[in-house]
Amino acid sequence: DGVEGIERALEFAKCLHNGFDWVIDATHPFALLVSKNLCQVCQKQSQPLLRFERTLEASVGSLINSPLDLASKPLQGKRLLLAIGARHLKEAVAASRQGGAEVFARVLPSPESLIKALASDIGEENLAVLRPLKGSTPGSLELALCRRWSIDSIVCRQSGGVTQKLWQDISRDWGLELFLISRPENPFKQEEVNTFEDLLTRIDL
């Protein structure tokens, strides 16, 4: 519920148990709206806030700033899989086609994702709906998609964690081109820790 929802949660905590010592922002690295709202509310209420960010390891692939950059890439004749979620799928589809690619996409099984995916002008036969890392072994469904659709190139986000590693492994092992959308660099200047041990030390546990 945005800023109002966060404010209600903090106020309720104050009534219930004198509030929180810390709020830990452990949201997805690309969930900028949630982080912005947390910063706004915590600053207003003098609530200590700490960002727990995934470690950013060395990336395999070519970094791009946004899906719009795909329009200038040499994608003529490529079969491109977008694994970036549904929020920016429509603009990514348009940019990829401008670059000359035939576009496919993997989205999460939620009503919001399906609505946005179907509104992105991508054909249903080029759309897969699944949760990451499912199947007989982690990554088996993603690899099966790439093989079924004869994918040449993959686009994912530089989010860190297991999903990025999965696409990096598939692209490396199968000789596929990989584009990574660059992770935003802590745009709200939150105090940040990157390991569980550092988190516990910072909050004195």
C-alpha positions as CSV (number, residue, x, y, z in Angstrom):
1,D,0.0,0.0,0.0
2,G,2.9,2.4,-0.6
3,V,3.9,5.1,1.8
4,E,0.6,4.9,3.7
5,G,0.9,1.2,4.2
6,I,4.4,1.5,5.6
7,E,3.3,4.3,7.9
8,R,0.4,2.2,9.2
9,A,2.7,-0.8,9.9
10,L,5.2,1.3,11.9
11,E,2.5,3.1,13.8
12,F,0.9,-0.3,14.7
13,A,4.2,-1.6,15.9
14,K,4.6,1.4,18.2
15,C,1.2,0.6,19.7
16,L,1.9,-3.1,20.0
17,H,5.5,-3.3,21.2
18,N,7.0,0.2,21.3
19,G,8.0,0.0,17.6
20,F,11.0,-1.5,15.8
21,D,14.7,-1.0,16.6
22,W,15.5,-1.4,12.9
23,V,13.8,-1.6,9.6
24,I,15.8,-3.8,7.2
25,D,15.2,-3.1,3.5
26,A,15.9,-6.5,1.9
27,T,13.9,-6.0,-1.2
28,H,14.9,-6.9,-4.7
29,P,17.7,-4.7,-6.0
30,F,15.4,-3.4,-8.8
31,A,12.4,-2.7,-6.4
32,L,13.2,1.0,-6.4
33,L,9.7,2.2,-5.5
34,V,9.5,0.1,-2.3
35,S,13.0,1.3,-1.2
36,K,12.1,4.9,-2.0
37,N,8.9,4.6,0.1
38,L,10.8,3.0,3.0
39,C,13.4,5.8,3.0
40,Q,10.7,8.5,2.9
41,V,8.7,7.0,5.8
42,C,11.7,6.0,8.0
43,Q,13.3,9.5,7.6
44,K,10.0,11.2,8.5
45,Q,9.6,9.0,11.6
46,S,13.3,8.9,12.6
47,Q,13.2,5.2,12.2
48,P,16.6,3.5,11.8
49,L,16.8,1.9,8.3
50,L,19.4,-0.4,6.9
51,R,19.8,-1.8,3.4
52,F,20.6,-5.5,3.1
53,E,21.9,-5.8,-0.4
54,R,22.9,-8.9,-2.3
55,T,26.6,-9.1,-3.0
56,L,27.4,-8.2,-6.6
57,E,29.8,-10.7,-8.0
58,A,31.6,-10.6,-11.3
59,S,29.0,-10.7,-14.1
60,V,29.3,-12.9,-17.2
61,G,27.7,-11.1,-20.2
62,S,27.3,-7.6,-21.6
63,L,25.9,-4.9,-19.3
64,I,23.2,-2.5,-20.6
65,N,21.7,0.4,-18.8
66,S,18.0,-0.4,-19.6
67,P,15.9,-2.5,-21.9
68,L,15.8,0.4,-24.4
69,D,19.5,-0.2,-25.2
70,L,18.4,-3.4,-27.0
71,A,17.2,-1.2,-29.9
72,S,20.8,-0.4,-30.8
73,K,22.2,-3.9,-30.5
74,P,22.9,-6.1,-33.6
75,L,20.0,-8.5,-33.0
76,Q,19.0,-9.1,-36.6
77,G,17.8,-12.7,-36.9
78,K,18.4,-13.5,-33.2
79,R,15.9,-15.4,-31.1
80,L,15.9,-13.4,-27.9
81,L,14.6,-14.5,-24.5
82,L,13.5,-11.8,-22.1
83,A,13.8,-12.9,-18.4
84,I,13.3,-9.5,-16.8
85,G,9.9,-9.8,-15.3
86,A,6.7,-8.1,-16.7
87,R,7.0,-4.5,-15.5
88,H,9.2,-3.3,-18.3
89,L,8.4,-6.1,-20.8
90,K,6.4,-4.0,-23.3
91,E,9.3,-1.5,-23.8
92,A,11.8,-4.4,-23.9
93,V,9.8,-6.2,-26.6
94,A,9.6,-3.1,-28.7
95,A,13.3,-2.3,-28.4
96,S,14.3,-5.9,-29.1
97,R,12.2,-5.9,-32.3
98,Q,13.7,-2.6,-33.3
99,G,17.1,-4.3,-33.0
100,G,15.9,-7.0,-35.3
101,A,15.2,-9.9,-32.8
102,E,12.4,-12.4,-32.7
103,V,11.3,-12.1,-29.0
104,F,10.3,-14.6,-26.4
105,A,9.7,-14.1,-22.7
106,R,9.5,-15.8,-19.4
107,V,7.2,-14.2,-16.7
108,L,6.1,-15.2,-13.2
109,P,2.7,-16.8,-12.6
110,S,0.8,-13.9,-11.1
111,P,-2.3,-12.0,-12.5
112,E,-0.3,-8.8,-12.8
113,S,2.5,-10.4,-14.7
114,L,0.1,-12.2,-17.1
115,I,-1.9,-9.0,-17.8
116,K,1.3,-7.0,-18.6
117,A,2.8,-9.8,-20.6
118,L,-0.3,-10.2,-22.8
119,A,-0.3,-6.4,-23.2
120,S,3.3,-6.4,-24.4
121,D,2.4,-7.4,-28.0
122,I,4.2,-10.7,-27.6
123,G,2.5,-13.8,-29.0
124,E,1.2,-16.4,-26.6
125,E,3.2,-19.1,-28.3
126,N,6.4,-17.0,-27.4
127,L,5.4,-16.7,-23.8
128,A,6.3,-19.0,-20.9
129,V,4.8,-18.6,-17.4
130,L,6.8,-20.3,-14.6
131,R,8.6,-19.7,-11.4
132,P,12.4,-19.6,-11.5
133,L,14.5,-22.6,-10.4
134,K,11.6,-25.1,-10.5
135,G,11.8,-28.5,-12.3
136,S,13.6,-31.7,-11.6
137,T,16.8,-29.8,-11.1
138,P,17.2,-26.0,-10.7
139,G,17.4,-24.4,-14.1
140,S,16.1,-27.4,-16.0
141,L,12.9,-25.7,-17.1
142,E,14.8,-22.6,-18.2
143,L,17.3,-24.6,-20.2
144,A,14.4,-26.6,-21.8
145,L,12.8,-23.3,-22.9
146,C,16.0,-22.1,-24.5
147,R,16.3,-25.4,-26.3
148,R,12.7,-25.6,-27.4
149,W,12.7,-22.1,-28.8
150,S,16.3,-22.3,-30.2
151,I,17.3,-19.2,-28.2
152,D,20.4,-17.3,-29.3
153,S,20.4,-14.5,-26.7
154,I,19.1,-13.9,-23.2
155,V,18.3,-10.7,-21.3
156,C,18.1,-10.7,-17.5
157,R,18.8,-8.3,-14.7
158,Q,22.0,-7.9,-12.8
159,S,20.2,-8.7,-9.6
160,G,22.8,-10.9,-8.0
161,G,21.7,-14.1,-6.4
162,V,20.6,-17.4,-7.8
163,T,18.5,-16.3,-10.8
164,Q,21.3,-14.2,-12.3
165,K,23.7,-17.1,-11.8
166,L,21.3,-19.5,-13.5
167,W,21.2,-17.5,-16.7
168,Q,24.9,-16.9,-16.6
169,D,25.5,-20.7,-16.3
170,I,23.1,-21.5,-19.1
171,S,24.6,-18.8,-21.4
172,R,28.1,-20.0,-20.7
173,D,27.4,-23.7,-21.0
174,W,25.4,-23.5,-24.2
175,G,27.2,-20.6,-25.9
176,L,24.4,-18.1,-25.7
177,E,24.7,-14.3,-25.8
178,L,23.8,-12.7,-22.5
179,F,22.7,-9.1,-21.8
180,L,22.5,-8.0,-18.2
181,I,20.5,-4.9,-17.2
182,S,22.8,-3.0,-14.8
183,R,21.7,-2.9,-11.1
184,P,20.9,0.5,-9.7
185,E,23.5,1.8,-7.4
186,N,21.8,2.5,-4.1
187,P,20.0,5.6,-5.4
188,F,18.6,6.6,-2.1
189,K,21.9,6.5,-0.2
190,Q,20.8,4.0,2.4
191,E,23.4,2.6,4.8
192,E,24.2,-0.8,3.4
193,V,25.5,-4.2,4.4
194,N,26.2,-7.1,2.1
195,T,26.5,-10.2,4.4
196,F,24.4,-11.7,7.1
197,E,27.3,-11.5,9.5
198,D,27.7,-7.7,8.9
199,L,24.0,-7.3,9.3
200,L,24.0,-8.9,12.8
201,T,27.1,-6.9,13.8
202,R,25.5,-3.6,12.7
203,I,22.3,-4.2,14.6
204,D,24.2,-5.5,17.6
205,L,23.0,-9.1,17.7
